[in-house]
Amino acid sequence: MTDKNKWLHIAIIIGIVGILMFSYLGSQPLMDPDEPVYAETAREMLQVHDFISPRIYGDFWYDKPPMYYWLVAAASQVFGGGEFAARFPSAFFAVGGSLLVYLSGRKLFNERAGLLAALVLGTSLEYFYLGNAAVTDMTLTFFLLAALLSFLHKNYYLLYSFAALGVVTKGPVALFFCVVIIGGYLMLTSTLATVKQMKAGKGILLFAVIALPWYVAMYYFHGMDFIDTFLGFHNVTRFLQPEHSSGKLWYYYIPVVILGFFPWTAFLAQACYTGWKEQGQERKTCTFLLIWIVTVFGFFSLSQTKLVSYILPMYPPLAMLVGYYFDKAWTQGRYKALKLSAIAFGGAAAILIAGLSYASAVVSAELIFPVRMIAGVLTILAAAVLYHSYRHDFGKVFITYVVGMVVFTAFLMLHTLPVITPAVSVKPMVEEFKQQYDGQAPVYIAKFYRPGFVYYSGLAGIELNSEELAAAVLEKNDKAYFIVQKEKYDKLNSDIRSKLRVLAAHEDKILFVRDGN
């Protein structure tokens, strides 16, 4: 391929993935509770001009290293704050990750396989979702992707540099994955001698220069409180003890991958099997990608704290395998495999349509129409994929998937998400609160809603655990405002509720006031 084709492919990737990642960044409020945490922490960094010690509600905050806060703070200086700035780093690195997959894939496999892999990654559902979210996972995924691909291309100084940036993004887990994946690959392929070529001495020094200064500074300023909270609780304890009930489910990530890699899930089994059985010159590359996938999936499956976003780092190698498989099937004319994938996709789409239809009918009547629109899009997509598959047209099948996902996500973001916004963001309630607030009385906020409340109101409020509601209401007789879960309010006895005045209710949230004497 000529450089002209290379730049054309880069433009295609930036155009398609850029549309998916940047079109909706500022269209919806930040979702509780995670997105407002990162946006508010970055804002407080700017307010106090302290870019070493993250803080929220004015208190020091040891949850994550500062990389994402720094990025949001920088974006806020450029774009003036708000939802767009809070999500900009994730969108930027999502596009960057797709480009890295292309640039690497074209060298490891071939030009077309690299292009297909990049578009597979950029149009997969979870990658799209987290590329539009103000959380750290996409940034970590980018740095981990860059580090591991640097190893494959023997750019070892870049490996150490990007691994260090991953550690400044989310902690030791970035270093853990690099060591385990690369070490596992070297042992499995009997190439441990490669370590001698990896410039370990200078590389470790480079890693330390980039990764350690923030940790040293935090220990200097905060001592063992930082070590115990960040390393002890947020890394070790959360791995060993479940923070949510989902942590007990060993199979938690199986449905997450099936749904999150949609619409390319239909190719997963064939792609992984093809990679495992590969005997040609791409065997080592496929082996590395499979080790990468298994390591990430296995680690987070063993972790007792599980969240949907955690396994995002396994999506780039999955996309590269699918891109390689699709290109190989296309070249070899594997028409039967194409038809089977189309049938599998049709079945998955039917299950998704049924699930969405049931959920919309149960949750909210307002969701019925947008879900029917999405169901229509999925039905047309499945029919088009099946039609082109039986016509043996690999190119049109792939284009149908890509265009279908662009249309699907547009309906999702423009017609479905606005309906459920009151259920996933405290912003509508904050707007109501601003109209009702007297500007002086204390405000009690349920812990889950507090980050969003602070971000949108500018008031720190008083954090309220659900079991403390009755005591907080009865504690004093002066005027006070409360924003809590509606179910918690409903559990208050009638005598207590008689002393309160409900001002607004949105979905699961309720705003009420204790007028006092």
C-alpha positions in Angstrom: 0.0 0.0 0.0 1.2 3.5 -0.8 1.4 6.3 1.7 -1.6 7.9 0.0 -3.7 4.8 1.0 -2.3 4.9 4.5 -3.3 8.5 5.0 -6.7 7.7 3.5 -7.3 4.9 6.0 -6.2 7.2 8.8 -8.7 9.8 7.7 -11.4 7.1 7.5 -10.7 6.0 11.1 -10.5 9.5 12.4 -13.8 10.3 10.6 -15.8 7.3 11.7 -14.4 6.9 15.2 -14.3 10.6 15.7 -18.0 10.9 14.9 -18.8 8.2 17.4 -16.6 9.7 20.2 -17.0 13.4 19.9 -20.6 13.9 18.6 -22.3 13.4 21.9 -19.8 14.4 24.6 -21.6 17.5 25.8 -25.1 16.4 25.0 -25.9 14.6 28.3 -25.3 15.3 32.0 -22.5 13.5 33.8 -23.7 10.1 35.1 -23.7 9.4 38.9 -21.6 8.7 40.7 -18.3 8.2 38.8 -18.2 10.8 36.1 -18.9 13.8 38.5 -16.1 12.5 40.8 -13.4 13.0 38.1 -14.9 16.3 36.8 -15.2 17.8 40.3 -11.7 16.7 41.4 -10.2 18.3 38.3 -12.2 21.5 39.0 -11.0 21.6 42.6 -7.4 21.1 41.4 -7.8 24.2 39.3 -9.5 26.1 42.1 -6.7 25.6 44.7 -3.9 25.4 42.2 -2.7 22.1 43.7 -1.9 19.6 40.9 -0.2 17.1 43.2 -2.8 16.2 45.8 -6.3 15.4 44.3 -9.1 16.5 46.5 -12.9 16.5 46.4 -15.3 18.4 48.7 -12.2 20.2 49.9 -10.7 17.0 51.3 -7.8 15.0 50.0 -8.8 12.2 47.7 -6.6 9.1 47.3 -8.8 7.0 45.0 -6.7 7.3 41.7 -3.4 8.8 40.5 -3.7 12.2 38.9 -3.4 11.6 35.2 -7.1 11.9 34.3 -7.6 14.8 36.6 -4.7 16.6 34.9 -6.2 15.9 31.5 -9.7 17.1 32.5 -8.2 20.2 34.0 -6.3 20.9 30.8 -9.4 20.3 28.7 -11.4 22.6 31.0 -8.8 25.4 30.4 -9.3 24.9 26.6 -13.0 24.3 26.4 -14.3 26.2 29.5 -15.4 23.2 31.6 -18.6 21.3 31.4 -19.5 17.8 30.3 -17.6 18.1 27.0 -14.3 18.9 28.7 -14.8 16.2 31.4 -15.2 13.6 28.7 -12.8 15.0 26.1 -9.7 12.9 27.3 -11.6 9.6 27.0 -12.8 10.5 23.5 -9.4 11.7 22.4 -7.7 8.5 23.6 -10.5 6.3 22.1 -9.7 7.7 18.7 -6.0 7.4 19.4 -6.4 3.8 20.4 -8.1 2.9 17.1 -5.3 4.6 15.2 -2.7 2.7 17.2 -4.5 -0.6 16.4 -4.4 0.4 12.7 -0.8 1.5 12.6 0.3 -1.6 14.4 -2.0 -4.0 12.6 -0.9 -3.0 9.2 2.7 -4.0 10.1 1.9 -7.1 12.2 -0.7 -8.4 9.7 -1.4 -6.3 6.6 -3.0 -3.0 5.6 -6.6 -4.3 5.3 -6.4 -6.3 8.5 -5.2 -3.2 10.4 -8.0 -1.0 9.0 -10.6 -3.6 9.8 -9.3 -4.0 13.4 -9.3 -0.3 14.0 -12.9 0.0 12.9 -14.0 -3.1 14.8 -12.5 -1.5 18.0 -14.0 1.9 17.4 -17.5 0.6 16.7 -17.7 -2.0 19.5 -20.4 -1.0 22.0 -18.4 -0.8 25.3 -15.5 1.0 23.6 -18.0 3.6 22.3 -19.6 3.8 25.7 -16.4 4.4 27.6 -15.0 6.7 24.9 -18.0 8.9 25.9 -17.5 8.7 29.6 -15.5 10.8 32.1 -13.7 7.9 33.7 -10.1 6.6 33.7 -10.5 3.3 31.8 -10.0 4.6 28.3 -6.9 6.5 29.2 -5.4 3.4 30.9 -6.4 1.3 27.9 -4.6 3.6 25.5 -1.4 3.7 27.5 -1.4 -0.1 28.1 -2.1 -0.6 24.4 0.7 1.6 23.4 3.1 -0.1 25.8 2.3 -3.6 24.7 2.4 -2.8 21.0 5.7 -1.0 21.6 7.0 -4.4 22.9 5.8 -6.2 19.8 7.6 -3.6 17.6 10.7 -3.7 19.7 10.4 0.0 20.7 11.5 -0.8 24.3 11.9 2.8 25.5 8.3 3.5 24.4 7.3 0.4 26.3 8.7 1.7 29.6 7.4 5.2 29.0 3.8 4.2 28.3 3.8 1.6 31.1 4.9 4.5 33.4 2.1 6.7 32.1 -0.4 3.9 32.8 0.9 3.7 36.4 0.3 7.5 36.7 -3.2 6.9 35.3 -4.5 4.0 37.4 -1.7 2.6 39.6 0.3 -0.6 39.8 -2.2 -2.6 37.7 -0.7 -1.1 34.5 2.8 -2.4 35.4 1.3 -5.7 36.5 -0.3 -6.3 33.1 2.8 -5.4 31.2 5.0 -7.7 33.3 2.6 -10.7 33.2 1.6 -10.4 29.6 5.1 -9.9 28.3 6.6 -12.4 30.7 3.9 -15.0 29.8 4.6 -14.5 26.1 8.3 -14.9 26.5 8.0 -18.1 28.5 5.3 -19.6 26.3 7.3 -18.9 23.1 10.6 -19.9 24.6 12.1 -16.5 23.9 13.3 -15.4 27.3 16.6 -14.4 25.8 14.7 -11.3 24.4 15.0 -9.8 27.9 18.7 -9.1 27.1 17.6 -6.9 24.2 15.1 -4.9 26.2 17.5 -2.4 27.7 16.2 -3.1 31.2 18.6 -0.9 33.1 18.0 2.3 31.2 14.3 1.3 30.8 13.7 0.9 34.5 15.3 4.2 35.1 13.1 5.9 32.5 10.1 4.2 34.0 11.0 5.5 37.4 11.6 9.0 36.2 8.1 9.2 34.8 6.1 7.1 37.2 7.6 7.7 40.6 7.7 11.5 41.2 4.0 11.8 41.9 4.0 8.8 44.3 7.1 10.2 46.1 5.5 13.6 46.4 2.2 12.2 47.8 4.1 10.1 50.4 6.1 13.2 51.3 3.0 15.3 51.8 0.6 12.7 53.2 2.7 9.8 54.6 1.1 6.5 55.4 -2.4 7.9 55.1 -1.8 7.9 51.3 -0.1 4.5 51.3 -2.8 2.8 53.4 -5.7 4.4 51.4 -4.4 4.3 47.9 -2.4 1.1 47.8 -4.0 -0.7 50.8 -7.7 -0.1 50.2 -8.1 1.0 46.5 -5.7 -1.7 45.1 -5.3 -4.6 47.5 -8.5 -4.6 49.5 -10.8 -4.0 46.5 -9.1 -6.9 44.7 -9.6 -9.3 47.7 -13.0 -8.1 49.0 -16.1 -7.4 47.0 -17.3 -3.8 46.9 -20.5 -4.8 45.1 -22.5 -8.0 45.1 -21.4 -8.6 41.5 -17.9 -9.4 42.8 -19.1 -12.9 43.9 -20.1 -13.9 40.3 -17.2 -15.7 38.6 -18.9 -15.5 35.3 -19.7 -11.7 35.5 -17.5 -10.7 32.6 -18.8 -13.3 30.1 -22.1 -11.5 29.4 -20.2 -8.2 29.6 -17.9 -9.2 26.8 -20.7 -10.6 24.7 -22.7 -7.4 24.9 -19.8 -5.0 25.2 -18.1 -6.3 22.0 -21.4 -6.0 20.0 -21.8 -6.2 17.0 -18.6 -8.1 16.5 -19.4 -10.7 19.1 -20.5 -13.1 16.3 -16.8 -13.3 15.2 -15.2 -13.8 18.6 -15.1 -17.6 18.7 -13.8 -18.0 15.2 -11.2 -15.2 15.6 -9.8 -16.6 18.8 -9.8 -20.2 17.5 -8.1 -19.0 14.3 -5.5 -17.1 16.3 -4.8 -20.1 18.5 -4.4 -22.5 15.6 -2.3 -20.1 13.5 0.9 -21.7 12.2 2.1 -19.1 9.8 4.4 -16.1 10.4 1.6 -14.4 12.4 1.6 -17.2 15.0 3.6 -15.3 17.6 1.6 -12.1 17.2 -1.7 -14.1 17.7 -0.2 -15.8 20.7 0.7 -12.5 22.3 -2.8 -11.1 21.6 -4.4 -14.2 23.2 -2.2 -14.0 26.3 -3.2 -10.3 26.6 -6.9 -11.2 26.4 -6.7 -14.1 28.8 -4.6 -12.1 31.3 -7.0 -9.2 31.5 -10.1 -11.3 31.6 -8.6 -13.7 34.2 -7.3 -11.0 36.5 -10.5 -9.1 36.7 -12.6 -12.3 37.0 -10.5 -13.2 40.0 -10.9 -9.7 41.5 -13.6 -9.5 44.1 -14.6 -6.0 43.0 -16.0 -6.1 39.4 -17.2 -3.3 37.2 -18.2 -3.3 33.6 -15.5 -0.9 32.6 -12.5 -2.9 34.1 -12.0 -5.2 31.2 -11.8 -2.5 28.5 -8.0 -3.2 28.1 -8.9 -6.6 26.5 -10.9 -5.0 23.6 -7.9 -3.8 21.5 -6.4 -7.3 21.2 -9.8 -8.8 20.6 -10.3 -6.2 17.8 -7.0 -7.1 16.3 -7.8 -10.8 16.2 -11.2 -10.1 14.7 -9.7 -7.8 12.1 -7.0 -10.4 11.2 -9.6 -13.2 11.1 -12.1 -11.2 8.9 -9.3 -10.3 6.5 -8.1 -13.9 6.3 -11.7 -15.2 5.8 -12.2 -12.6 3.1 -9.0 -13.5 1.3 -9.7 -17.3 1.5 -13.4 -17.0 0.6 -14.7 -18.6 3.8 -18.3 -18.0 2.8 -19.8 -20.6 5.2 -18.1 -18.9 8.1 -19.5 -15.6 7.0 -23.1 -17.0 6.8 -22.8 -18.6 10.3 -21.6 -15.3 11.7 -24.6 -13.5 10.2 -27.0 -16.1 11.7 -25.3 -15.7 15.1 -25.5 -11.9 14.8 -29.2 -12.1 13.9 -29.8 -14.3 17.0 -27.9 -11.9 19.3 -29.8 -8.9 17.8 -33.1 -10.7 18.5 -32.1 -11.4 22.1 -31.0 -7.8 22.5 -34.3 -6.5 21.0 -36.4 -8.7 23.3 -34.4 -7.7 26.3 -34.7 -4.0 25.5 -38.4 -4.3 24.8 -39.0 -6.0 28.1 -36.9 -3.6 30.1 -38.6 -0.5 28.5 -42.1 -1.9 29.3 -41.1 -2.6 32.9 -39.1 0.5 33.6 -40.8 3.4 31.8 -43.5 3.8 29.2 -41.5 6.7 27.8 -38.8 4.3 26.7 -41.2 2.2 24.6 -41.0 4.4 21.5 -37.2 4.9 21.4 -36.6 1.2 22.1 -38.9 0.4 19.2 -36.8 2.7 17.0 -33.6 0.9 18.1 -35.3 -2.4 17.5 -36.1 -1.3 14.0 -32.5 -0.3 13.4 -31.2 -3.6 14.7 -33.7 -5.6 12.6 -32.6 -3.8 9.4 -29.0 -4.2 10.3 -29.4 -8.0 10.9 -31.3 -8.4 7.7 -28.7 -6.4 5.7 -25.9 -8.4 7.2 -27.6 -11.7 6.4 -28.4 -10.6 2.8 -24.8 -9.5 2.0 -23.4 -12.7 3.7 -25.5 -14.9 1.4 -24.3 -12.9 -1.5 -20.7 -13.6 -0.3 -19.9 -9.9 -0.2 -17.4 -9.5 2.7 -16.8 -5.8 2.0 -20.5 -4.9 2.2 -21.0 -7.0 5.3 -18.2 -5.1 7.1 -19.5 -1.7 5.9 -23.0 -2.7 7.0 -21.8 -3.4 10.5 -19.9 -0.1 10.7 -22.6 2.1 9.3 -25.2 0.2 11.4 -23.3 0.9 14.6 -23.1 4.6 13.7 -26.8 4.7 13.2 -27.5 2.5 16.3 -25.5 4.7 18.6 -27.1 7.9 17.2 -30.6 6.6 18.1 -29.3 5.4 21.5 -27.7 8.8 22.4 -30.3 11.1 20.9 -33.6 9.3 21.6 -33.0 6.8 24.4 -30.5 8.4 26.8 -32.4 11.7 27.2 -35.4 9.7 28.5 -33.4 7.9 31.2 -31.2 11.0 32.2 -33.3 11.7 35.3 -32.5 8.2 36.5 -28.8 8.3 35.9 -27.9 11.9 36.7 -28.6 14.2 39.6 -28.4 17.3 37.3 -32.2 17.6 36.7 -32.7 17.5 40.5 -30.0 20.1 41.1 -31.8 22.4 38.6 -35.0 22.0 40.7 -33.0 22.5 43.9 -31.6 25.8 42.7 -35.1 27.2 42.2 -36.1 26.1 45.7 -33.0 26.8 47.8 -33.0 29.7 50.2 -29.2 30.1 49.9 -28.5 29.6 53.6 -29.9 26.4 55.0 -27.7 23.2 55.2 -28.1 20.6 52.5 -27.9 16.9 53.2 -27.0 14.7 50.2 -27.1 11.0 49.8 -23.6 9.7 49.3 -24.3 8.3 45.8 -25.6 11.7 44.5 -23.1 13.9 46.3 -20.4 14.2 43.5 -22.9 15.2 40.9 -24.6 17.6 43.3 -21.4 19.3 44.2 -20.3 19.6 40.5 -23.6 21.1 39.3 -24.5 23.2 42.4 -21.1 24.3 43.6 -22.2 23.5 47.2 -20.3 20.8 49.1 -23.4 19.7 51.1 -23.3 17.2 54.0 -22.9 13.6 53.0 -25.6 11.3 54.2 -25.5 7.5 54.4 -28.9 5.9 53.8 -29.1 4.5 57.3 -28.5 7.9 58.8 -31.6 9.6 57.1 -34.0 9.3 60.0 -31.5 10.5 62.6 -30.4 13.4 60.4 -34.1 14.5 59.9 -34.7 14.4 63.7 -31.4 15.7 64.7 -32.3 19.4 64.7 -35.3 21.6 64.2 -33.8 24.3 62.0 -34.5 24.4 58.3 -32.6 21.9 56.1 -32.8 20.5 52.6 -32.4 16.8 51.7 -31.8 15.0 48.4 -32.0 11.2 48.9 -33.2 8.0 47.3 -37.0 8.0 47.1 -37.1 4.5 48.6 -35.3 5.7 51.7 -37.8 8.5 52.1 -40.7 6.1 51.7 -39.4 4.0 54.6 -39.6 6.9 57.0 -42.5 6.5 59.4 -45.5 8.8 58.9 -44.8 10.9 61.9 -41.4 11.9 60.5 -42.7 12.5 57.0 -45.4 14.8 58.4 -42.7 17.2 59.5 -41.2 17.3 55.9 -42.3 19.0 52.7 -41.6 17.4 49.4 -40.3 19.8 46.8 -39.6 17.6 43.8 -39.2 14.0 42.8 -37.3 12.6 39.7 -37.2 8.9 39.1 -35.4 7.4 42.2 -34.5 10.8 43.7 -36.5 13.0 46.0 -35.9 16.6 47.3 -37.6 17.6 50.5 -37.2 20.3 53.1 -37.5 20.3 56.9 -38.9 23.8 57.5 -38.0 23.9 61.2 -39.6 26.1 63.9 
